[in-house]
Structures are given as structure tokens and as C-alpha cells.
């Protein structure tokens, strides 16, 4: 975490949406939710992105991410 942002390091290059696809996969796996529940709503071509997580609460996400430490 950096401030209120989650830092995610990816291996995929930022070409042809590969990094965006990997980000969705990483978040879905970490939160144990379907990939279809994760979408990028802003910053598709930027290093900073805003994602939408359907069907989960902020508390759920916080507890899942804190348990991964």
C-alpha cells in the first residue's frame, strides 16, 4: 500500500492489454472472486488505474488483502 493506493507489480508488458489482463487476474486470485467481477474503470493506458470490484464490500477487500501479508 502507498497511501490509499494498492501497489501491484506485474510481469506482463504494457502491450495489447496484457498488463491490464494480468492485473485483473491477480486481483481476482488474491480476493478469491471471479475475474468477471473485476473491471478497470479508469486508467486503462496509465500506470495508475481505478478498478471496480462487483459483489464485494470494502471490508471484505481489506480483510482479504490484510490476510495476504
KETORGU-482619 format. One record per residue (C-alpha): x, y, z; residue number from 1. Coordinates in steps of 0.25 Angstrom, whole numbers, plus 2048, in hexadecimal, padded with zeros to 3 digits. Example, Ala and Ser with C-alpha at 12.3 -4.5 7.8 and 13.67 -1.06 7.14 Angstrom:
2
   c1   c2   c3    k
  831  7EE  81F    1
  837  7FC  81D    2
This chain:
69
   c1   c2   c3    k
  800  800  800    1
  804  80E  7FD    2
  7FA  818  803    3
  7ED  813  7FF    4
  7F2  80C  7F3    5
  7F5  7FD  7F1    6
  803  7FB  7EA    7
  803  7EF  7E1    8
  80F  7EA  7DA    9
  80C  7E3  7CD   10
  815  7DB  7C3   11
  80D  7DD  7B7   12
  811  7E8  7AD   13
  808  7F4  7AB   14
  805  7F0  79D   15
  7F8  7EC  797   16
  7F1  7EC  7A5   17
  7FA  7E1  7AA   18
  7FD  7E8  7B7   19
  7EE  7EC  7B9   20
  7EA  7DD  7B7   21
  7F5  7D9  7C1   22
  7F0  7E4  7CB   23
  7E2  7DE  7CB   24
  7E7  7D0  7CC   25
  7F0  7D4  7D8   26
  7E5  7DB  7DF   27
  7DB  7D1  7DD   28
  7E4  7C6  7E2   29
  7E8  7CE  7EE   30
  7DA  7D1  7F2   31
  7D5  7C3  7EE   32
  7CA  7C9  7E5   33
  7C7  7C6  7D7   34
  7CE  7CE  7CC   35
  7C1  7D3  7C7   36
  7BF  7DB  7D4   37
  7CC  7E3  7D1   38
  7CC  7EE  7C7   39
  7D5  7FA  7C4   40
  7CC  807  7C4   41
  7D7  812  7C3   42
  7E6  812  7BE   43
  7E6  807  7B4   44
  7F2  80D  7AE   45
  7F8  812  7BA   46
  801  80D  7C5   47
  7F6  811  7CF   48
  7E9  80A  7CE   49
  7DC  80A  7D4   50
  7D5  7FD  7D5   51
  7C7  7F9  7D9   52
  7C4  7EC  7E1   53
  7B6  7E7  7E0   54
  7AF  7DF  7EB   55
  7B9  7E2  7F6   56
  7BA  7ED  801   57
  7C5  7F6  805   58
  7C7  7EE  812   59
  7C8  7E1  80A   60
  7D3  7E6  801   61
  7DA  7EC  80D   62
  7D9  7DF  815   63
  7DE  7D6  809   64
  7EA  7DF  806   65
  7EE  7E0  815   66
  7EE  7D1  816   67
  7F8  7D0  80A   68
  803  7D8  811   69
